Amino acid sequence: MSIHLSSLLLLLAAAVLTVVLCRRLKLPAMLGYLLVGLLIGPHALGFIASSNEATHLAEFGVVFLMFTLGLEFNLARLNAMRRIVFGLGLMQVGAMLFTVMGICFFAGMDWKVGLALGGVLSMSSTAMASKLLADRNELHSPHGQNAIGILLFQDLAVVPFLVMIPVLSLPGSELLMALGLAAVKILVVLLVLLYFGQKLMRPWFNIVARQHSSELFMLNLLLVTLGIAWITELAGLSLALGAFLAGMLIAETDFRYQVEDDVRPFRDLLLGLFFVTVGMNLDYTVLLAQWWRVLLVLSLLGPGKILMIAALSRLFGSTPGAAWRTGFTIGQGGEFAFVMLALASKSALLSEDILQTTIAGIVLSMLITPFLIQHSDKLVLRLARSEWMNLAANLHQIAVRSMQQHGHVILCGYGRSGQSLARVLSQENIGFFALDLDPDMVREASAAGDSVVYGDAAKREVLIAAGLMRASAIVVTYAETHSAMQILEIVHSIRPELPVVIRTQDDSDIDQLKNAGATEVVAEIMEGSLMLASHTLMLLGVPLNKVVHRVREVREARYQLLRGFYRGVSEDADDSERPQPRLHTIYLANDAAAVGQHLGELKLENLNIEVRSVRRRNMPPTQPDASFELHAGDILVILGESDNLAAAEMRLLQGD
């Protein structure tokens, strides 16, 4: 049955609406696609019947997924994490395989079914886990490193499973022959593609790139990817394996990152269609009849897999807290499980009942995971008693290290941006105290004498221990909006008058952060463009003073809080000796004299004071006029010279 235009429009509309909803709820888009398939498929509302064409198109999503996996296959990275990848990762996949095979054996099933199901259930969602870890700024934490290492091994284990599953349905003697033949084919294909392909790929891509045509580059990319996948299919292997090898080959060229950017739209679109077709294949009648099997699969993927990963992590030296967090992060099913189930179904290895219940269990486990990780801190504190002591010891260390700091700046993140800012603060004799979640970097920086400790700046108790009540400002030096919003919420509830400066990658989240109470948001893209503009103007012969003036105008228009500081930049040396205006923040408590008055009534202009902005809860920063009425809880940012600022603060808080 072909895909009619009306059905396609319905599919696209449902996907867009559901994915938007998932984004708002901070859930992976993958879950949105699965839900779309569940709702509009032939077994639910029946808006779209099952379509072979849609299924074939969706298979290309898997091809591009495996291709990008090949691009990320990095021998140096594997070598650096070899203990976790080939130790903990191998143990996790092996333990799940033997567990599922044992359950299938006692249930009277064939060992081949147990092997296929074991491989399916051993997979976790790389896309979901890495996204959730990044959102929580935990990629470099101990449990984040454990999770990434296990996921890397799972990704590698997909390749042999893709080879084995299609031939497991054969009889015993034919099975051994088929596996042996598949192994020989893999060796031959690997030898031909990786040896000769490596010699041809780099010069060929150089020839194509010299034509300076993006269309030609994309056509060549599709030709190489699908061509190598076709070669492996001709050899009796899978399209996905060929795509993986194509990614490995291109990863060795200089065009890896360009290729990754070009492929992403195709991969995301087709992979989304693949997950929709997975949802469409879910039969509710089978689920209702076999609900106990769904619960069995869900228990293996939920509590069972979490316990298994936590126990193995403990064996490899993780603390109880890190072990439990690793389990919570990757205790779900994964996207490659659907790929393997599709192969098993095509090979008639699994019955329809087992196929449906397994898909349902994986989908449910993936739906539960974001909520589980969201509450993982509370769960870990309940499950690991030592975590209370570790948390208390860590907070005590932070509090002791920050005890001598007064009027300091708290740096949330001590990466390259944080370290650069710390050097500037040190040159100005301004104290700072940094928090970071990369233990290796914290250890090296502490040994060098830097004031940095291990701690999550998005946690209330950590910020308090870092001297939040004594700090003069907070700077979020990493570009992570979700974490920055958490920090803003904490600061606003404890010290709403404290200035908070936040770094972002671009200007897409500026309004959201400003509305949440950020004093200023610095977008890297804008600052980079200003530097490009200033260098270009100087190279074109524009005088330096005009370049500085132009950059100053742009910054004054963008960064309201920096206005005034740039007025001292002039060719006239005498200007540098004039008193420089500075900014000051004033918080209006309930008993402040200015509460209930209009700005015009306060006559601050008589003190040569300019009100730059007013911040109010659930309201974007405002440049007020004389009729603006002040409320309790407002935060005023005023500009003036030191003596005038003191007089203005007295008038606002105590009255004349």
Buried (B, 14 or more C-beta within 10 A) or exposed (E): EEBEEEBEEBBEEBBEEBBEEBEEEEBBBBBBBBBBBBBBBBBBEEBBEEBEEBBEBBBBBBBBBBBBBBBBBEEEBBEEBEEBBBBBBBBBBBBBBEBBBEBBEEEEBEEBBBBBBBBBBBBBBBBBBBBBBBBBBBBBBBBBBBBBBBBBBBBBBBBBBBBBBBBBBBEEEEBEEBBEEBEEBBEEBBEEBBEEBEEEBBEBBEEBBEEEEEEEBBEBBBEBBBEBBEBBBEBBBBBBBBBBBBBBBBBEBEBBEBBBEBBEEBBBBBBBBBBBBBBBBBBEEBBEEBEEBBBBBBEBBBEBBBEBBBEBBBEBEBBBBBBBBBBBBBBBBBBBBBBBBBBBBEBEBBEEBBBBBBBBBBBBBBBBBBEBBEEBBEBBBEBBEEBEEBBEEBBEBBBEBBEEBEEBBBBBBBBEBBBEBBEEBEEEEBBBBBBBBBEEBBEEBBEEEBBBBBBBBBBBBBBBBBBBEBBBBBBBBBBBBEBBBBBBBBBBEEBBBBBBBBBBEEEEBBEBBBBBBBBBBBBBEBEEEBEEBBEEBEEEEEEEEEBBBBBBEBBBEBBBBBBBBBBEEBEEEEEEEEEEBEBBBBBBEEEBBBBEBBBEEBEBEEBBBBBBBBBBEEEEBEEBEEEBEBBEBBBBBBBBBEEBBEBBBEBBBEEE
